[in-house]
Amino acid sequence: MYCTKCGVQLNEAAKFCSECGTATARNAYSAPVAYPKLSRPREDRKIAGVCAGFARYLGIDVTLVRIIAVILAVWPPGVGLIGYCIAWCVMPNDALRLSEPVPSETATGHA
């Protein structure tokens, strides 16, 4: 891996460049990468997950998207509400994440 600012070769686990201090892609504090597809998450929902889905897709805070949605619902009258309902119908839900099945004692060969 190389630093994107100064070009120094870095360790793969490095979070910052040792020469110039630029954050690498492995840095937990770097800007989040936009989600690759527009969909409604099953977590962090308030009503249907439309605002959370747009926020995740655009890589911005969900509170900002919710404030914009409320403003558009009030002025101009109904535009935000109609847009929210359309997005609710059009945007797919994220797939269910099922937990790994717990192996039973008989399946592992223990009696």
ROSE-4610 file (N, C-alpha, C; in Angstrom, 1 decimal, always signed):
// ROSE-4610
residu = [M/M/M/Y/Y/Y/C/C/C/T/T/T/K/K/K/C/C/C/G/G/G/V/V/V/Q/Q/Q/L/L/L/N/N/N/E/E/E/A/A/A/A/A/A/K/K/K/F/F/F/C/C/C/S/S/S/E/E/E/C/C/C/G/G/G/T/T/T/A/A/A/T/T/T/A/A/A/R/R/R/N/N/N/A/A/A/Y/Y/Y/S/S/S/A/A/A/P/P/P/V/V/V/A/A/A/Y/Y/Y/P/P/P/K/K/K/L/L/L/S/S/S/R/R/R/P/P/P/R/R/R/E/E/E/D/D/D/R/R/R/K/K/K/I/I/I/A/A/A/G/G/G/V/V/V/C/C/C/A/A/A/G/G/G/F/F/F/A/A/A/R/R/R/Y/Y/Y/L/L/L/G/G/G/I/I/I/D/D/D/V/V/V/T/T/T/L/L/L/V/V/V/R/R/R/I/I/I/I/I/I/A/A/A/V/V/V/I/I/I/L/L/L/A/A/A/V/V/V/W/W/W/P/P/P/P/P/P/G/G/G/V/V/V/G/G/G/L/L/L/I/I/I/G/G/G/Y/Y/Y/C/C/C/I/I/I/A/A/A/W/W/W/C/C/C/V/V/V/M/M/M/P/P/P/N/N/N/D/D/D/A/A/A/L/L/L/R/R/R/L/L/L/S/S/S/E/E/E/P/P/P/V/V/V/P/P/P/S/S/S/E/E/E/T/T/T/A/A/A/T/T/T/G/G/G/H/H/H/A/A/A]
num = [1/1/1/2/2/2/3/3/3/4/4/4/5/5/5/6/6/6/7/7/7/8/8/8/9/9/9/10/10/10/11/11/11/12/12/12/13/13/13/14/14/14/15/15/15/16/16/16/17/17/17/18/18/18/19/19/19/20/20/20/21/21/21/22/22/22/23/23/23/24/24/24/25/25/25/26/26/26/27/27/27/28/28/28/29/29/29/30/30/30/31/31/31/32/32/32/33/33/33/34/34/34/35/35/35/36/36/36/37/37/37/38/38/38/39/39/39/40/40/40/41/41/41/42/42/42/43/43/43/44/44/44/45/45/45/46/46/46/47/47/47/48/48/48/49/49/49/50/50/50/51/51/51/52/52/52/53/53/53/54/54/54/55/55/55/56/56/56/57/57/57/58/58/58/59/59/59/60/60/60/61/61/61/62/62/62/63/63/63/64/64/64/65/65/65/66/66/66/67/67/67/68/68/68/69/69/69/70/70/70/71/71/71/72/72/72/73/73/73/74/74/74/75/75/75/76/76/76/77/77/77/78/78/78/79/79/79/80/80/80/81/81/81/82/82/82/83/83/83/84/84/84/85/85/85/86/86/86/87/87/87/88/88/88/89/89/89/90/90/90/91/91/91/92/92/92/93/93/93/94/94/94/95/95/95/96/96/96/97/97/97/98/98/98/99/99/99/100/100/100/101/101/101/102/102/102/103/103/103/104/104/104/105/105/105/106/106/106/107/107/107/108/108/108/109/109/109/110/110/110/111/111/111]
x = [+0.9/+0.0/+0.9/+0.5/+1.3/+0.4/+1.1/+0.4/-0.1/-1.3/-1.9/-1.4/-0.8/-0.3/+1.2/+2.1/+3.5/+4.1/+3.4/+3.8/+4.7/+4.9/+5.8/+5.1/+5.9/+5.3/+5.0/+3.8/+3.3/+3.1/+3.0/+2.6/+1.1/+0.7/-0.8/-1.7/-1.2/-2.0/-1.9/-1.2/-1.0/-2.3/-2.5/-3.7/-3.3/-2.0/-1.5/-0.2/+0.2/+1.5/+2.5/+3.6/+4.7/+5.5/+5.4/+6.1/+5.3/+4.1/+3.3/+2.1/+1.7/+0.6/-0.7/-0.8/-2.1/-2.8/-4.1/-4.9/-5.0/-4.9/-5.0/-6.4/-6.7/-8.1/-8.4/-7.4/-7.7/-7.9/-7.9/-8.1/-9.6/-9.9/-11.3/-11.9/-11.1/-11.6/-11.7/-11.3/-11.5/-12.9/-13.2/-14.6/-15.2/-16.4/-17.0/-17.3/-17.1/-17.3/-18.8/-19.3/-20.7/-21.1/-22.3/-22.8/-23.1/-22.8/-22.8/-24.2/-25.3/-26.6/-27.6/-28.6/-29.7/-30.7/-30.8/-31.8/-32.1/-33.2/-33.6/-33.0/-32.2/-31.6/-32.7/-32.4/-33.4/-33.1/-31.9/-31.6/-31.6/-31.7/-31.7/-32.9/-34.0/-35.2/-36.0/-36.7/-37.7/-39.1/-39.3/-40.6/-40.5/-39.8/-39.6/-38.2/-37.3/-35.9/-35.5/-36.3/-36.0/-34.9/-35.0/-34.0/-32.7/-32.7/-31.5/-30.8/-31.6/-31.1/-30.4/-31.1/-30.5/-29.2/-29.2/-28.0/-26.9/-27.1/-26.1/-25.5/-26.4/-26.0/-25.1/-25.5/-24.8/-23.6/-23.5/-22.4/-22.5/-23.8/-24.0/-24.7/-24.9/-25.6/-27.1/-27.7/-29.1/-30.0/-29.5/-30.3/-30.5/-29.4/-29.5/-30.6/-30.6/-31.6/-33.0/-33.1/-34.5/-35.0/-34.1/-34.5/-34.9/-34.1/-34.5/-35.8/-36.1/-37.4/-38.5/-38.4/-39.4/-39.7/-38.6/-38.8/-39.5/-39.1/-39.8/-41.2/-41.6/-42.9/-43.8/-43.2/-44.0/-44.0/-42.9/-42.8/-41.9/-42.3/-43.7/-44.6/-45.9/-46.8/-46.9/-46.5/-46.7/-45.6/-44.7/-43.7/-42.8/-42.4/-41.6/-42.3/-43.6/-44.4/-44.7/-44.9/-45.2/-43.8/-42.7/-41.4/-41.1/-41.4/-41.1/-41.9/-43.1/-44.0/-43.5/-43.1/-42.6/-41.4/-40.4/-39.2/-39.4/-40.4/-40.8/-41.2/-42.0/-42.5/-41.4/-40.5/-39.5/-38.2/-37.7/-36.5/-36.6/-35.8/-35.9/-35.3/-35.8/-35.2/-33.9/-33.0/-31.8/-32.2/-31.3/-31.6/-31.5/-32.2/-32.2/-30.8/-30.2/-29.0/-29.3/-29.2/-29.5/-28.3/-28.4/-27.2/-26.9/-25.6/-25.1/-25.9/-26.3/-26.9/-26.0/-26.5/-25.7/-25.7/-24.5/-24.4/-24.9/-25.8/-26.3/-25.3/-25.5/-24.5/-24.5/-25.6/-25.7/-25.1/-25.1/-24.5/-22.9/-22.4/-20.9/-20.4/-21.2/-20.7/-20.6/-20.9/-20.8/-22.1/-22.1/-23.3/-23.7]
y = [-1.2/+0.0/+1.2/+2.3/+3.5/+4.7/+5.7/+6.9/+7.6/+8.1/+8.8/+10.2/+10.8/+12.1/+12.2/+11.4/+11.5/+10.3/+9.2/+8.1/+7.1/+7.2/+6.4/+5.0/+3.9/+2.6/+2.4/+1.9/+1.8/+0.3/+0.0/-1.3/-1.4/-2.6/-2.8/-2.5/-2.6/-2.3/-0.8/+0.0/+1.4/+2.2/+3.0/+3.9/+5.3/+5.7/+7.0/+6.8/+7.7/+7.7/+8.1/+7.4/+7.7/+8.9/+9.4/+10.5/+11.8/+11.8/+13.1/+13.1/+11.9/+11.9/+11.8/+11.6/+11.5/+10.2/+10.2/+9.1/+8.1/+6.8/+5.8/+5.3/+4.4/+3.8/+3.0/+2.5/+1.6/+2.4/+3.7/+4.6/+4.6/+4.4/+4.3/+5.7/+6.8/+8.1/+8.8/+8.1/+8.6/+8.7/+9.5/+9.6/+8.3/+8.0/+6.7/+6.7/+5.5/+5.3/+5.2/+5.8/+5.7/+4.3/+3.9/+2.6/+2.4/+1.2/+1.1/+1.0/+0.7/+0.7/+1.4/+1.9/+2.6/+1.6/+1.4/+0.5/+0.9/+0.4/+0.8/-0.2/+0.3/-0.6/-1.1/-2.3/-2.8/-2.3/-1.6/-1.0/+0.5/+1.2/+2.7/+3.3/+2.7/+3.2/+4.0/+5.0/+5.7/+5.3/+5.4/+5.0/+3.9/+4.1/+3.1/+2.9/+3.7/+3.6/+4.3/+5.2/+5.9/+6.9/+7.7/+8.7/+8.0/+6.9/+6.2/+5.6/+5.2/+4.6/+5.7/+6.9/+8.0/+8.5/+8.6/+9.0/+8.0/+6.8/+5.8/+5.8/+5.9/+6.0/+7.2/+8.3/+9.6/+9.8/+9.0/+9.1/+10.3/+10.8/+11.9/+11.5/+12.4/+12.1/+11.9/+10.9/+10.7/+11.8/+12.5/+13.6/+14.7/+15.0/+16.0/+15.6/+14.4/+13.9/+14.0/+13.6/+13.7/+15.1/+16.1/+17.5/+18.0/+17.6/+18.0/+17.4/+16.2/+15.5/+16.2/+16.6/+17.3/+18.7/+19.4/+20.7/+20.6/+19.6/+19.3/+18.9/+18.2/+17.8/+19.0/+20.0/+21.2/+22.3/+22.5/+23.5/+23.1/+23.1/+23.3/+22.2/+22.5/+21.6/+20.2/+19.2/+17.8/+17.2/+18.0/+17.5/+16.4/+16.8/+15.8/+14.6/+14.7/+13.6/+12.7/+13.2/+12.4/+11.7/+12.5/+11.9/+10.8/+10.9/+9.9/+8.6/+8.8/+7.6/+6.9/+7.6/+7.0/+6.2/+6.9/+6.2/+5.0/+5.0/+3.9/+2.7/+3.0/+1.9/+1.4/+2.3/+1.9/+1.3/+1.9/+1.4/+0.0/-0.9/-2.2/-2.3/-3.2/-3.5/-4.2/-4.0/-4.8/-6.2/-7.1/-8.6/-8.9/-9.8/-10.2/-10.9/-10.5/-11.2/-12.2/-13.4/-14.5/-15.0/-15.3/-15.7/-17.1/-17.4/-18.8/-19.8/-20.9/-21.9/-22.5/-22.7/-23.3/-24.8/-25.4/-26.9/-27.6/-28.6/-29.4/-30.5/-31.0/-32.0/-33.3/-33.6/-34.8/-34.6/-33.3/-33.0/-33.0/-32.7/-32.7/-34.0/-35.0/-36.4/-36.7/-35.7/-35.9/-36.5/-37.4/-38.0/-37.5]
z = [+0.0/+0.0/+0.0/-0.7/-0.9/-0.4/+0.2/+0.6/-0.7/-0.6/-1.7/-1.9/-0.8/-0.8/-1.2/-0.5/-0.8/-1.5/-1.6/-2.4/-1.7/-0.4/+0.4/+0.6/+0.5/+0.7/+2.2/+2.5/+3.9/+4.2/+5.4/+5.9/+5.6/+5.4/+5.0/+6.2/+7.4/+8.6/+9.0/+8.3/+8.7/+8.6/+9.6/+9.6/+9.1/+9.3/+8.9/+8.2/+7.3/+6.6/+7.6/+7.7/+8.6/+8.2/+7.0/+6.5/+6.6/+6.0/+6.0/+6.9/+7.5/+8.4/+7.8/+6.5/+5.8/+6.3/+6.5/+6.9/+5.7/+6.0/+4.9/+4.9/+4.0/+3.8/+5.0/+5.8/+6.9/+8.2/+8.1/+9.3/+9.6/+10.9/+11.4/+11.4/+11.4/+11.4/+10.1/+9.0/+7.7/+7.3/+6.3/+5.8/+5.4/+5.8/+5.3/+3.8/+3.3/+1.9/+1.6/+0.6/+0.2/+0.0/+0.4/+0.2/-1.3/-1.9/-3.3/-3.9/-3.1/-3.7/-2.8/-3.4/-2.6/-2.2/-0.9/-0.3/+1.1/+1.7/+3.0/+4.0/+5.0/+6.0/+6.9/+7.5/+8.5/+9.9/+10.1/+11.4/+11.2/+12.3/+12.2/+11.5/+11.6/+11.0/+12.0/+11.5/+12.3/+11.8/+10.5/+9.9/+9.0/+7.8/+6.8/+6.4/+6.9/+6.6/+5.3/+4.8/+3.5/+3.8/+4.8/+5.1/+5.5/+6.2/+6.6/+5.3/+4.4/+3.1/+2.3/+2.2/+1.4/+2.1/+3.4/+4.2/+4.0/+4.1/+3.9/+2.5/+1.5/+0.1/-0.2/+0.3/+0.1/+1.0/+2.1/+3.0/+3.9/+4.3/+5.1/+6.4/+7.3/+8.6/+8.3/+9.0/+8.8/+9.3/+10.4/+10.9/+9.9/+9.2/+8.1/+7.1/+6.7/+5.7/+6.2/+7.5/+8.1/+8.2/+8.6/+8.6/+7.2/+6.2/+4.9/+4.5/+4.8/+4.5/+5.2/+6.4/+7.1/+6.5/+6.2/+5.5/+4.2/+3.4/+2.1/+2.3/+3.4/+3.6/+3.9/+4.5/+4.9/+3.8/+3.2/+2.1/+1.0/-0.2/-0.7/-0.3/-0.1/+0.6/-0.1/+0.6/+0.2/-0.7/-1.2/-2.1/-1.4/-0.2/+0.5/+0.9/+1.3/+1.7/+0.5/-0.6/-1.8/-2.2/-2.2/-2.5/-1.6/-0.3/+0.7/+0.4/+0.1/-0.1/-1.4/-2.4/-3.6/-3.3/-2.6/-2.3/-1.4/-0.5/+0.3/-0.5/-1.6/-2.5/-3.4/-3.8/-4.9/-4.3/-3.2/-2.6/-2.0/-2.3/-1.7/-0.3/+0.5/+1.8/+1.7/+2.7/+2.7/+3.0/+2.6/+2.8/+4.3/+4.7/+6.1/+6.4/+7.5/+8.0/+9.0/+8.6/+9.5/+10.2/+11.5/+12.2/+11.8/+12.1/+11.8/+12.6/+12.1/+12.9/+13.9/+15.1/+16.2/+15.9/+15.8/+15.6/+16.8/+16.6/+17.7/+18.0/+19.2/+19.7/+18.8/+18.2/+17.4/+16.0/+15.6/+14.3/+14.4/+15.6/+15.7/+16.0/+16.3/+16.6/+18.1/+18.9/+20.4/+20.8/+21.8/+22.3/+23.6]
